Amino acid sequence: MRISAALVNHNTSAFAELAIRSLFAQNHGFDLSLTIYDNDSKDDRSGMLQAAAKHNAALNLSGFPTTTPGNSHGEILSKFVLDRHSEAANYLLFLDADICFTQTGTLVALAEALRSNADVFGAGPRMSWDGQTPMPDQMASNPAIYRNRLHPCCALVKNTATFRAVVRHVGLSCARLLRAYEDDYLDTFELMTRVMRTHGYRHMIVDNTLIMHAFAVSYPDESAALLSEKEARRDRWLTIMRARE
């Protein structure tokens, strides 16, 4: 079973190193290839480059610099889906740079969920800040985390003609619906998730899985004050993953 994976690095190289190392250390039994799209990052990329070389990951410039005024994430991931090298894969795996596989066999569980549910186009894991404790209910209740979209921080998708057609004509980027009295903001993957529903396909969250997700390190928001805490947690897991290789 072939999985083609993509990760976008946006001045998040140390986080990306952890994502790469944990991906291969914790998931076995697949023909797994990884492409890293780099937004011309200016931070220290040495650890990420070492991890990429160890696991034969391709490193491509995304075509977008870190100074791009908007969020280029969805456009880069759309490019990945439509690249001819992705066509032969059974599944496509989308990864944020700031995740860590803290449990073994996560991809096995996601793939089994997809095989067992014909009406599911993609599956994702539960998220955690520390990699061990599920996200607090007040955060998990945010519809953008689980309900409204397949979150692209870690998403395994069936590489079907329908999905590729939706990506070709609709894309994976953010969108805004201009309503009469208010606007609706649709985050990355959310418009695609809605369109897949019109074809009779849904996404699902696999309850017996858990990943660590730092959130908002590529495009810092109001949580920027927590960055040092996130970096310390990242470095602890980096030590663990380096030791497992």
C-alpha positions in Angstrom: 0.0 0.0 0.0 1.6 3.2 -1.2 1.3 6.5 0.7 2.5 9.8 -0.7 2.9 12.5 2.0 3.4 16.2 1.9 4.6 18.7 4.6 5.0 22.5 4.2 7.9 24.2 6.0 7.4 27.9 6.8 10.3 28.9 9.0 9.3 25.9 11.2 12.3 23.7 10.5 12.9 22.4 14.0 9.2 21.4 14.2 9.4 19.9 10.8 12.4 17.7 11.8 10.2 16.3 14.6 7.3 15.7 12.3 9.6 13.8 9.8 11.4 11.7 12.4 8.2 10.7 14.2 6.4 9.9 10.9 8.9 7.3 10.0 9.7 6.1 13.6 6.1 5.4 14.5 4.6 4.2 11.3 5.7 1.0 9.6 4.3 -1.4 7.0 3.8 1.1 4.2 5.5 2.2 1.0 5.8 5.7 2.4 7.3 8.7 0.5 7.5 12.2 1.8 7.8 15.5 -0.1 8.7 18.7 1.9 7.7 22.0 0.3 9.8 24.8 1.7 8.7 28.4 1.7 12.3 29.6 1.3 12.7 29.4 5.1 15.4 31.5 6.7 15.7 29.6 10.0 18.2 26.9 10.9 17.2 24.0 8.6 20.1 21.7 9.5 18.2 19.2 11.6 15.3 19.1 9.2 17.7 18.5 6.3 19.4 15.6 8.1 16.0 14.0 8.9 14.9 14.5 5.2 18.1 12.9 3.9 17.9 10.0 6.3 14.4 9.1 5.1 14.9 10.0 1.4 12.4 12.8 1.5 12.3 15.1 -1.4 12.8 18.8 -0.7 11.2 21.3 -3.1 10.9 25.0 -3.0 7.2 25.7 -2.9 7.3 28.8 -5.0 6.1 31.0 -2.2 8.4 33.0 0.2 7.7 33.4 3.9 6.8 37.0 3.0 3.7 36.0 1.0 0.9 38.2 2.3 -1.7 35.4 2.4 -1.7 31.8 3.6 -0.3 29.7 0.7 -0.7 26.4 2.5 -3.8 25.2 0.6 -2.3 26.2 -2.8 0.9 24.2 -2.1 -1.1 21.1 -1.0 -3.3 21.4 -4.1 -0.1 21.4 -6.2 1.1 18.2 -4.4 -2.2 16.4 -5.1 -2.1 17.2 -8.8 1.6 16.5 -9.3 2.0 13.4 -11.5 4.2 11.7 -8.9 1.2 11.5 -6.5 -1.1 9.8 -9.0 0.1 6.3 -8.3 -0.4 6.4 -4.5 -3.3 4.6 -2.9 -3.5 7.3 -0.2 -2.3 10.9 0.2 -1.1 12.1 3.6 -1.2 15.7 4.6 1.0 16.9 7.5 1.5 20.2 9.3 5.1 20.9 10.2 4.2 21.2 13.9 2.8 17.7 14.6 4.4 14.7 16.2 3.3 11.1 16.0 3.5 10.1 19.7 1.9 6.7 19.3 2.9 3.8 17.1 0.5 2.6 14.3 -1.4 5.8 13.8 -1.4 5.5 10.0 -2.5 1.8 10.3 -5.5 2.9 12.3 -6.4 5.7 9.8 -5.9 3.4 6.8 -8.1 0.7 8.4 -10.9 3.3 9.0 -10.8 4.3 5.3 -10.9 0.7 4.2 -13.8 -0.1 6.4 -16.0 2.9 5.4 -16.8 3.3 1.7 -18.4 6.7 2.3 -15.4 8.2 4.0 -12.9 10.1 1.8 -10.4 11.0 4.5 -9.6 10.2 8.2 -7.7 12.1 10.9 -6.6 11.5 14.4 -7.5 13.1 17.7 -5.2 16.0 18.7 -3.3 16.7 21.8 -1.0 19.5 23.0 1.4 17.3 24.8 1.0 14.1 22.8 -0.4 12.2 25.7 -3.6 13.9 26.9 -6.5 14.7 24.5 -7.2 18.3 23.8 -9.4 20.0 26.4 -13.1 19.9 25.6 -13.3 23.7 25.2 -10.8 23.6 22.4 -12.0 20.3 20.9 -15.6 21.8 20.7 -14.4 24.3 18.1 -16.1 23.1 14.9 -13.0 23.9 12.8 -11.0 21.3 14.7 -13.0 18.1 14.0 -16.5 18.7 12.8 -16.5 21.2 9.9 -13.4 19.9 8.0 -10.8 17.2 7.7 -8.0 19.0 9.5 -4.9 19.1 7.3 -2.5 18.9 10.3 -2.7 15.1 9.8 -5.1 13.8 7.2 -5.0 10.5 5.3 -7.1 10.7 2.1 -8.1 8.1 -0.5 -6.5 9.1 -3.7 -9.6 8.9 -5.8 -10.6 10.5 -9.1 -13.4 12.4 -7.3 -11.0 13.8 -4.7 -8.5 14.9 -7.4 -11.3 16.5 -9.5 -12.5 18.5 -6.4 -8.9 19.6 -5.8 -8.5 20.6 -9.5 -11.7 22.6 -9.7 -12.1 23.9 -6.1 -8.8 23.5 -4.4 -7.7 23.1 -0.8 -7.3 26.8 0.2 -9.2 28.9 2.7 -12.4 30.6 1.4 -14.8 33.2 2.5 -18.6 33.1 1.9 -20.1 36.6 1.5 -23.6 36.3 3.0 -26.2 39.0 3.2 -25.6 39.9 6.8 -22.3 38.2 7.7 -19.3 36.4 6.2 -18.3 32.8 6.8 -14.6 32.0 6.9 -13.7 28.5 5.8 -10.2 27.4 6.8 -7.8 25.2 4.8 -9.6 22.0 3.6 -13.0 23.2 4.8 -14.5 24.1 1.4 -13.1 20.9 -0.1 -14.8 19.0 2.8 -18.1 20.6 2.0 -17.8 19.8 -1.7 -16.9 16.2 -1.0 -20.2 15.9 1.0 -22.1 16.9 -2.1 -20.6 13.7 -3.7 -21.8 11.6 -0.8 -18.4 11.4 1.1 -17.7 12.4 4.6 -14.6 12.6 6.8 -14.1 10.9 10.1 -12.0 11.2 13.3 -10.5 7.9 14.5 -11.0 7.9 18.3 -8.2 5.4 19.2 -5.5 7.7 17.8 -3.7 10.7 19.1 -1.0 13.1 17.8 0.7 16.1 19.2 -0.2 19.4 17.4 1.5 22.6 18.5 -0.9 24.9 16.5 -0.1 28.2 15.0 3.7 28.1 14.8 3.8 28.9 11.0 1.4 31.8 11.3 1.4 32.9 15.0 -1.9 34.1 16.3 -2.9 35.1 19.8 -1.1 32.0 21.1 2.3 33.4 20.2 3.0 33.8 24.0 3.0 30.0 24.3 5.7 29.5 21.6 8.6 28.9 24.1 6.4 26.2 25.9 5.7 24.6 22.5 9.4 24.7 21.6 10.4 23.0 24.9 7.8 20.3 24.3 9.0 19.9 20.8 12.6 19.5 21.9 11.7 16.8 24.5 10.0 14.7 21.8 12.9 15.3 19.4 15.2 13.7 21.9 12.9 10.7 22.1 12.5 10.3 18.3 16.2 10.7 17.5 16.9 7.9 20.0 14.3 5.6 18.2 16.0 5.9 14.8 
